[in-house]
Amino acid sequence: MRAASVVTSCPGALPVPASSWPRPGLVPALTRRRGSSTMSHVIPLRVFQTLKLGRWNCNVCGLCPKMTVLNYVRLLGDPGVDGPDKHATASSMHPTGEASKTRVGLVAYHGPMNLSFPQRTRVDAIIQAAMDMEAAPLLHALTPIGDDETPQAVLAGTMKTQRFALGHLEGRTVLVVTSGIGLANAASATARALTLVDAPIVIAAGTTGGLAADINVGDIAAGTSAIYGQADATAFGYAMGQVPQMPVDYTSSEAAVARLAQLSALIAHTVRAGGIVSSDSFCTEANVGPMRERFPDAIGADMETCAMAQVCWSSGVDWISLRAVSDLCGPTADQAFHMDGPLAAAHSAQAVRAYLTLL
């Protein structure tokens, strides 16, 4: 869209002399004036009306030091303001031919959407690990389905940072996911996996930091609840670790937790059930004290589980975490504080494979 069309599509906006533009072709909407923050013009009106901020840029012409509700609606093109819409653009893109006339070239559709999820393959579980090292023992044990010579696998995204491998493990059909490190990677990988397959449970595998004072390296930190370690909206009445308008934490089902008693009898490693704290920063000896104080029931700390659990919660899918402790966040003098990563990942893989037999 040309810059001139942007300016003239905003009723009531001040004209912008071309000579005042920073350089040819730059839309004034992309410039900021007097240091005030820009405002997204996709915020619904009902949300805008609840905001109590003093200064706004109109974000379309970049000239308004303060934005009123009327200006906001005028720029966004609410047909209910200012009477009939003289600047509307008609469109028949909707399958029923019904479309609201809007300003700034936007079209609001009314009626049923034609979007639908594709047919998904039914699996017994999704197993998700963050790193190749953590997924390796599971992928090595994965066997192909039917006449395939190798398990089916796809790489997702332009950067090919996430892997999804479909096959059999312990007599179960599973999708093994390598998500990448961090909350965003974990959430996007879980969402992609649940679009690819229909699964009743997602199992987190790999390694974790030991947060409980009495947990040891090599133990299986069976996460049955998860919370964000750095979320803090307590000023608005939310609990520490709670994302606004979301649950305080995310919990596994009673059935998923009940299987842990049987799991302890199937593997040689100690199984500890409890909460997992997830954040995008490492929990170290320097900050383990405040973390334990805020989340006294947590047994492990990682960078993915809570994001995975939140996507599962929003999708109505069960989850559990069966990561092995590779490092202790705050070891005591008589504790070993580190285990080789691949060895800890092998511990986790053993726990996951045994858990699959209980499904």
C-alpha positions in Angstrom: 0.0 0.0 0.0 1.3 3.4 -0.9 1.9 5.9 1.9 -0.6 8.4 0.5 -3.4 5.8 0.6 -2.7 5.1 4.3 -3.1 8.8 5.2 -6.2 9.4 3.2 -7.9 6.2 4.5 -8.0 7.7 8.0 -11.0 10.0 8.4 -10.2 13.0 10.5 -6.4 12.5 10.3 -4.2 15.5 9.7 -2.4 15.6 6.3 1.3 14.8 6.4 3.5 16.9 4.0 5.7 14.7 2.0 8.6 16.9 2.9 8.3 16.0 6.5 8.7 12.3 5.9 12.1 10.9 7.0 12.7 9.4 3.6 10.8 8.6 0.4 8.5 5.6 0.8 8.4 5.6 4.6 4.9 5.5 5.9 4.5 8.0 8.8 2.7 5.3 10.8 6.1 3.7 11.3 7.6 6.8 12.9 7.3 7.7 16.5 6.8 11.2 17.8 7.9 12.7 21.1 8.8 9.3 22.6 5.3 8.2 23.2 4.6 4.4 22.8 2.9 3.1 19.8 -0.4 1.3 20.0 -1.5 -1.8 18.1 -4.6 -1.0 16.1 -5.9 -4.5 16.4 -6.9 -4.2 20.1 -10.7 -4.7 20.5 -12.6 -1.7 21.5 -13.8 -3.4 24.7 -10.2 -3.8 25.7 -9.2 -0.3 24.8 -12.0 1.1 27.0 -10.6 -0.6 30.0 -7.1 0.7 29.5 -6.0 3.7 31.7 -2.9 4.9 29.9 -2.3 8.6 29.4 -0.7 8.8 26.0 -1.2 7.0 22.7 0.0 7.4 19.2 -2.7 6.7 16.7 -0.3 4.3 15.0 -1.8 4.9 11.6 -0.6 8.4 11.0 1.7 8.8 14.0 0.6 12.3 14.8 -1.8 12.0 17.7 -0.1 12.6 21.1 -3.2 11.4 22.8 -5.8 9.1 21.4 -9.4 9.1 22.5 -11.9 6.3 22.2 -13.6 8.2 19.4 -10.4 8.5 17.4 -9.6 4.9 18.0 -13.0 3.7 16.7 -12.8 6.2 13.8 -9.4 4.9 12.7 -10.4 1.3 13.1 -13.6 1.7 11.2 -16.4 0.8 13.5 -19.6 1.3 11.4 -21.5 2.2 14.6 -19.7 5.4 15.1 -20.2 8.7 13.1 -23.4 7.2 11.4 -23.2 5.7 7.9 -19.7 4.8 6.8 -18.8 7.1 3.9 -15.3 5.6 3.6 -16.4 2.0 3.5 -15.0 -0.5 1.1 -17.4 -3.2 -0.1 -16.2 -6.8 -0.5 -17.8 -10.1 -1.4 -15.0 -12.3 -0.3 -17.1 -14.1 2.3 -18.6 -17.3 0.9 -22.1 -16.1 1.7 -21.4 -12.7 0.1 -22.0 -11.0 3.5 -19.3 -8.6 4.6 -19.3 -5.5 6.8 -18.1 -2.3 5.2 -15.2 -1.0 7.2 -12.6 1.7 7.0 -8.9 1.3 6.4 -9.6 -1.5 4.0 -10.7 -4.0 6.7 -13.6 -6.5 6.1 -15.5 -8.1 9.0 -17.1 -11.4 8.1 -20.4 -12.7 9.4 -21.5 -16.3 9.2 -19.8 -19.7 9.4 -16.1 -20.1 8.6 -14.9 -22.8 6.2 -11.7 -23.5 8.3 -11.3 -26.9 9.8 -8.5 -29.0 11.2 -7.2 -31.8 8.9 -7.7 -35.4 9.7 -5.3 -36.4 12.4 -3.5 -39.7 13.0 -4.5 -41.3 16.3 -1.5 -42.1 18.6 -1.2 -43.3 22.1 1.1 -40.5 23.3 3.2 -37.6 22.3 6.7 -37.6 23.8 8.4 -34.2 23.8 12.0 -33.4 24.5 13.9 -30.1 24.1 17.3 -31.2 22.7 18.6 -33.8 20.3 20.6 -35.3 23.1 17.4 -35.8 25.1 15.4 -37.3 22.2 18.2 -39.6 21.0 17.5 -42.6 23.2 13.8 -42.5 22.3 14.4 -42.1 18.6 16.9 -45.0 18.6 14.3 -47.3 20.0 11.5 -46.0 17.8 10.4 -48.6 15.2 8.6 -47.9 11.9 4.8 -48.4 11.3 3.6 -50.9 8.8 5.9 -51.5 5.9 8.0 -48.4 6.3 11.8 -49.0 6.6 12.2 -46.2 9.1 9.9 -44.1 11.3 8.3 -41.2 9.5 9.7 -37.9 10.4 9.2 -34.3 9.4 11.0 -31.0 10.2 8.9 -28.0 10.9 9.4 -24.4 10.2 11.6 -22.5 7.8 14.6 -22.9 10.1 13.8 -26.7 10.5 14.4 -26.4 14.3 11.6 -28.9 15.3 11.4 -32.6 14.5 8.4 -34.9 14.6 8.9 -38.6 14.3 6.1 -41.1 14.2 6.6 -44.8 15.1 6.1 -47.6 17.6 7.6 -47.7 21.1 6.9 -50.4 23.6 3.9 -51.5 21.5 2.4 -48.0 21.4 2.1 -45.6 18.6 3.8 -42.4 19.5 5.0 -39.1 18.1 8.4 -38.2 19.4 8.9 -34.4 19.2 12.2 -32.4 19.5 11.0 -28.9 20.3 14.1 -26.8 20.9 15.0 -25.1 24.1 12.7 -22.6 25.9 9.1 -21.8 26.6 8.2 -20.5 23.1 9.7 -23.5 21.4 8.0 -25.9 23.8 4.6 -24.3 23.3 4.8 -24.1 19.5 6.0 -27.7 19.2 3.2 -29.0 21.4 0.7 -27.1 19.4 2.1 -28.4 16.1 2.2 -31.9 17.4 -1.5 -31.7 18.5 -2.3 -30.5 15.0 -0.5 -33.4 13.4 -1.9 -36.2 15.7 -4.7 -36.9 18.0 -3.2 -37.9 21.4 -4.7 -38.4 24.9 -1.4 -37.5 26.7 1.8 -35.6 26.2 4.9 -36.8 28.1 7.9 -34.5 28.7 11.2 -36.3 28.5 14.8 -35.3 28.9 16.7 -33.6 31.8 15.8 -31.1 34.5 17.5 -29.3 37.3 16.8 -30.6 40.8 15.1 -27.9 42.9 13.9 -29.8 46.0 16.6 -29.9 48.7 16.5 -33.7 49.0 16.3 -34.7 45.3 19.4 -36.3 43.8 20.9 -36.5 40.3 19.6 -39.5 38.4 16.2 -39.3 40.1 13.1 -39.1 37.9 11.4 -35.8 38.7 7.8 -36.7 37.8 6.2 -33.4 37.2 2.5 -33.5 38.0 2.0 -29.8 38.2 3.7 -26.9 36.4 4.0 -23.2 37.0 5.9 -20.3 35.5 8.9 -19.3 37.6 9.1 -15.7 36.4 5.4 -14.7 35.9 4.5 -12.0 38.4 1.1 -10.3 38.2 0.7 -10.1 42.0 0.1 -6.4 41.7 -3.3 -7.3 40.1 -4.2 -9.9 42.6 -2.8 -13.0 40.8 -0.7 -15.6 42.5 3.1 -15.7 42.0 3.7 -17.7 38.8 0.2 -17.2 37.4 -0.3 -15.8 34.0 -3.3 -13.4 34.1 -6.6 -15.0 33.2 -4.9 -18.5 33.3 -4.9 -21.1 36.0 -2.5 -20.7 38.9 -0.7 -23.9 37.7 -1.4 -26.8 35.3 -1.9 -30.2 36.8 -1.9 -33.8 35.4 -5.0 -35.9 35.7 -5.5 -38.3 38.6 -5.1 -41.2 36.3 -1.7 -39.9 35.0 -0.5 -39.4 38.6 -1.8 -42.9 39.7 0.5 -44.6 37.2 3.6 -43.3 39.0 3.1 -45.8 41.8 3.4 -48.6 39.3 6.3 -46.9 37.5 8.4 -47.0 40.6 8.3 -50.8 40.5 9.3 -51.0 36.8 12.5 -49.0 36.9 15.6 -48.8 39.0 15.6 -45.1 39.5 13.9 -43.2 42.3 10.7 -41.5 41.1 9.8 -38.2 42.9 6.4 -36.6 42.1 5.8 -32.9 42.5 5.7 -29.5 40.9 8.0 -28.2 38.1 9.0 -24.5 37.7 9.6 -23.4 34.2 11.2 -20.2 33.0 13.5 -18.8 30.3 16.5 -18.4 32.7 18.5 -21.0 34.6 17.9 -21.7 38.2 21.4 -21.6 39.8 22.9 -21.6 43.3 22.7 -17.8 43.2 18.9 -17.7 42.9 17.7 -21.0 44.2 16.9 -19.6 47.6 14.2 -17.2 46.4 12.9 -19.8 43.9 12.4 -22.4 46.7 10.8 -19.8 48.9 8.3 -18.8 46.2 7.6 -22.4 45.2 8.3 -24.6 48.2 6.6 -27.7 46.7 8.6 -27.7 43.4 11.0 -30.6 42.8 12.5 -29.5 39.5 13.3 -26.5 37.3 13.4 -26.5 33.5 12.7 -24.2 30.6 9.8 -26.0 28.8 7.4 -28.1 30.8 4.9 -25.4 31.9 4.5 -24.0 28.4 3.9 -27.6 27.1 1.4 -28.1 30.0 -0.4 -24.9 29.2 -1.0 -25.9 25.6 -2.2 -29.3 26.8 -4.6 -27.6 29.2 -6.0 -25.4 26.5 -6.4 -28.4 24.2 -8.0 -30.7 26.8 -5.1 -33.1 26.6 -3.5 -34.8 29.6 0.3 -34.5 30.3 3.0 -35.6 32.7 6.8 -34.9 32.9 9.3 -37.7 33.3 12.6 -35.9 33.2 15.7 -37.1 35.0 17.7 -34.8 37.2 21.0 -33.9 35.6 22.1 -31.1 37.9 21.2 -29.8 41.3 20.2 -26.1 41.5 21.5 -25.7 45.1 23.4 -28.9 46.3 24.5 -29.5 49.8 28.0 -30.4 50.7 27.4 -34.1 50.7 25.5 -34.3 47.4 26.7 -35.1 43.9 25.6 -32.1 41.8 26.0 -33.2 38.2 25.3 -36.2 36.0 26.3 -36.5 32.4 23.5 -35.3 30.2 23.2 -38.3 27.9 23.2 -40.6 30.9 20.4 -38.6 32.5 18.5 -38.6 29.2 18.8 -42.4 29.2 17.3 -42.5 32.7 14.3 -40.4 31.4 13.9 -42.6 28.3 13.7 -45.7 30.5 11.0 -44.1 32.6 9.0 -42.9 29.6 9.2 -46.4 28.0 8.0 -48.0 31.2 5.2 -45.4 31.5 4.0 -46.2 28.0 3.3 -49.8 29.1 0.9 -48.5 31.7 -1.3 -46.6 29.3 
